[in-house]
Amino acid sequence: MFINEGLIESIEATPDTVLTLVDGRKIVVADPPHIVVDRARLYRASVLAATEELRTRPSGELVMFPVADADAGDGGVAKAETKSGPRAAGRRPAGEER
């Protein structure tokens, strides 16, 4: 299950980790609160980094920033993965004719 991190209102450890969403629903997860927070932080950072990369890269090359698995032993560091190819439909560089 994936949860939009922007919908999490609070995280409690009671001793289970309980996420309270902005609509009042509660979800019990297996991970401790600090792992949930770390994963949300890594995801948000990867989105911001990918957005900046796309803004500054004129070649049409897409850079993917996957969220690292906090349990994988890599220290929670996300590694960039580069993919080349045509831009998504409807997205053209400035000045390019249709």
N, C-alpha and C positions, 0 to 999 in steps of 0.2 A: 504494500500500500504506500502511496506517496501522498504527502500532505503539503499543501501550499503553506510555506513558512510564514507568509504574510497573514494567514488566518489564525495563527496561534496567538491567543491572548495571554495565557499563562502556562507555566510548567510547574508541577508539584511532584515531590517525591514523598509518597505516603504509605508504605515503602515502595509501592509500584510507582512508575512514572506516569502521571496523568496529565495529558494535554487538554486544556480548555480552549475551545475555539471561540471566535468572536460571536458566533450564533448561539453559544451556550452548550453545544455538544461537548461531551468529554470522551477522550480516547485514551485507553491504557496501552502503553508501548513497552517493549522489553528493554530498550536502551535506557541507561541512566540520563538524568537531565543534562549533564555537561556534554554528553555525546550528541544529544539532540541539538543543543545550542551550537556546538562546533560544526555540525553538518549544515545547519541553517546559515551560519556565518560563511562557510566555504562556498555554499551554493550562491549566496548573494554576491560574494567577491568574484566568483567565476562569471556571473552574468555581467557585472560591471566591467570586468577585464575584457570579456568578449565583445561587449558593446564598443568600448574604446578601440579595440583592435580593428573592428569592422569600420569604424569611422576613419581611421588613419591609414587603412590599407586600400589603395586604389586598384589593385590588380584583380579584384573579384575572388581572391583566395579566401576561403572560409576557415577560421580557426575555431576549433571546438575546445572548450575547457571543461572536462568532466569533473565532477565532484569526487574527490578521493574518498575511499572507504576509511573511516577513522580507525577501524579495527585491523586494517591491512598491515600495520607495522611500518608504514612509510612516513609516519609523523603527521599524517593528515595533509600532506602536500599534494595539491592537484597538479597534474602534468598536462601541458598543452599538447594537443594533437592537431596537426595541420592537414586539411583536405583541400585539394585544388578542384576546380570545376566551374561550370557556369553558375552565374548568380541565380537566385530564386526568381521565378516568373514574376514579372512586374517590377523588378528592382534593377535599375540601370544607373550607371555612373552619370554624374552631371554632364550635360553636353552631348550625350550619345542619342542619336535619333532612333525612332522606333521603326 
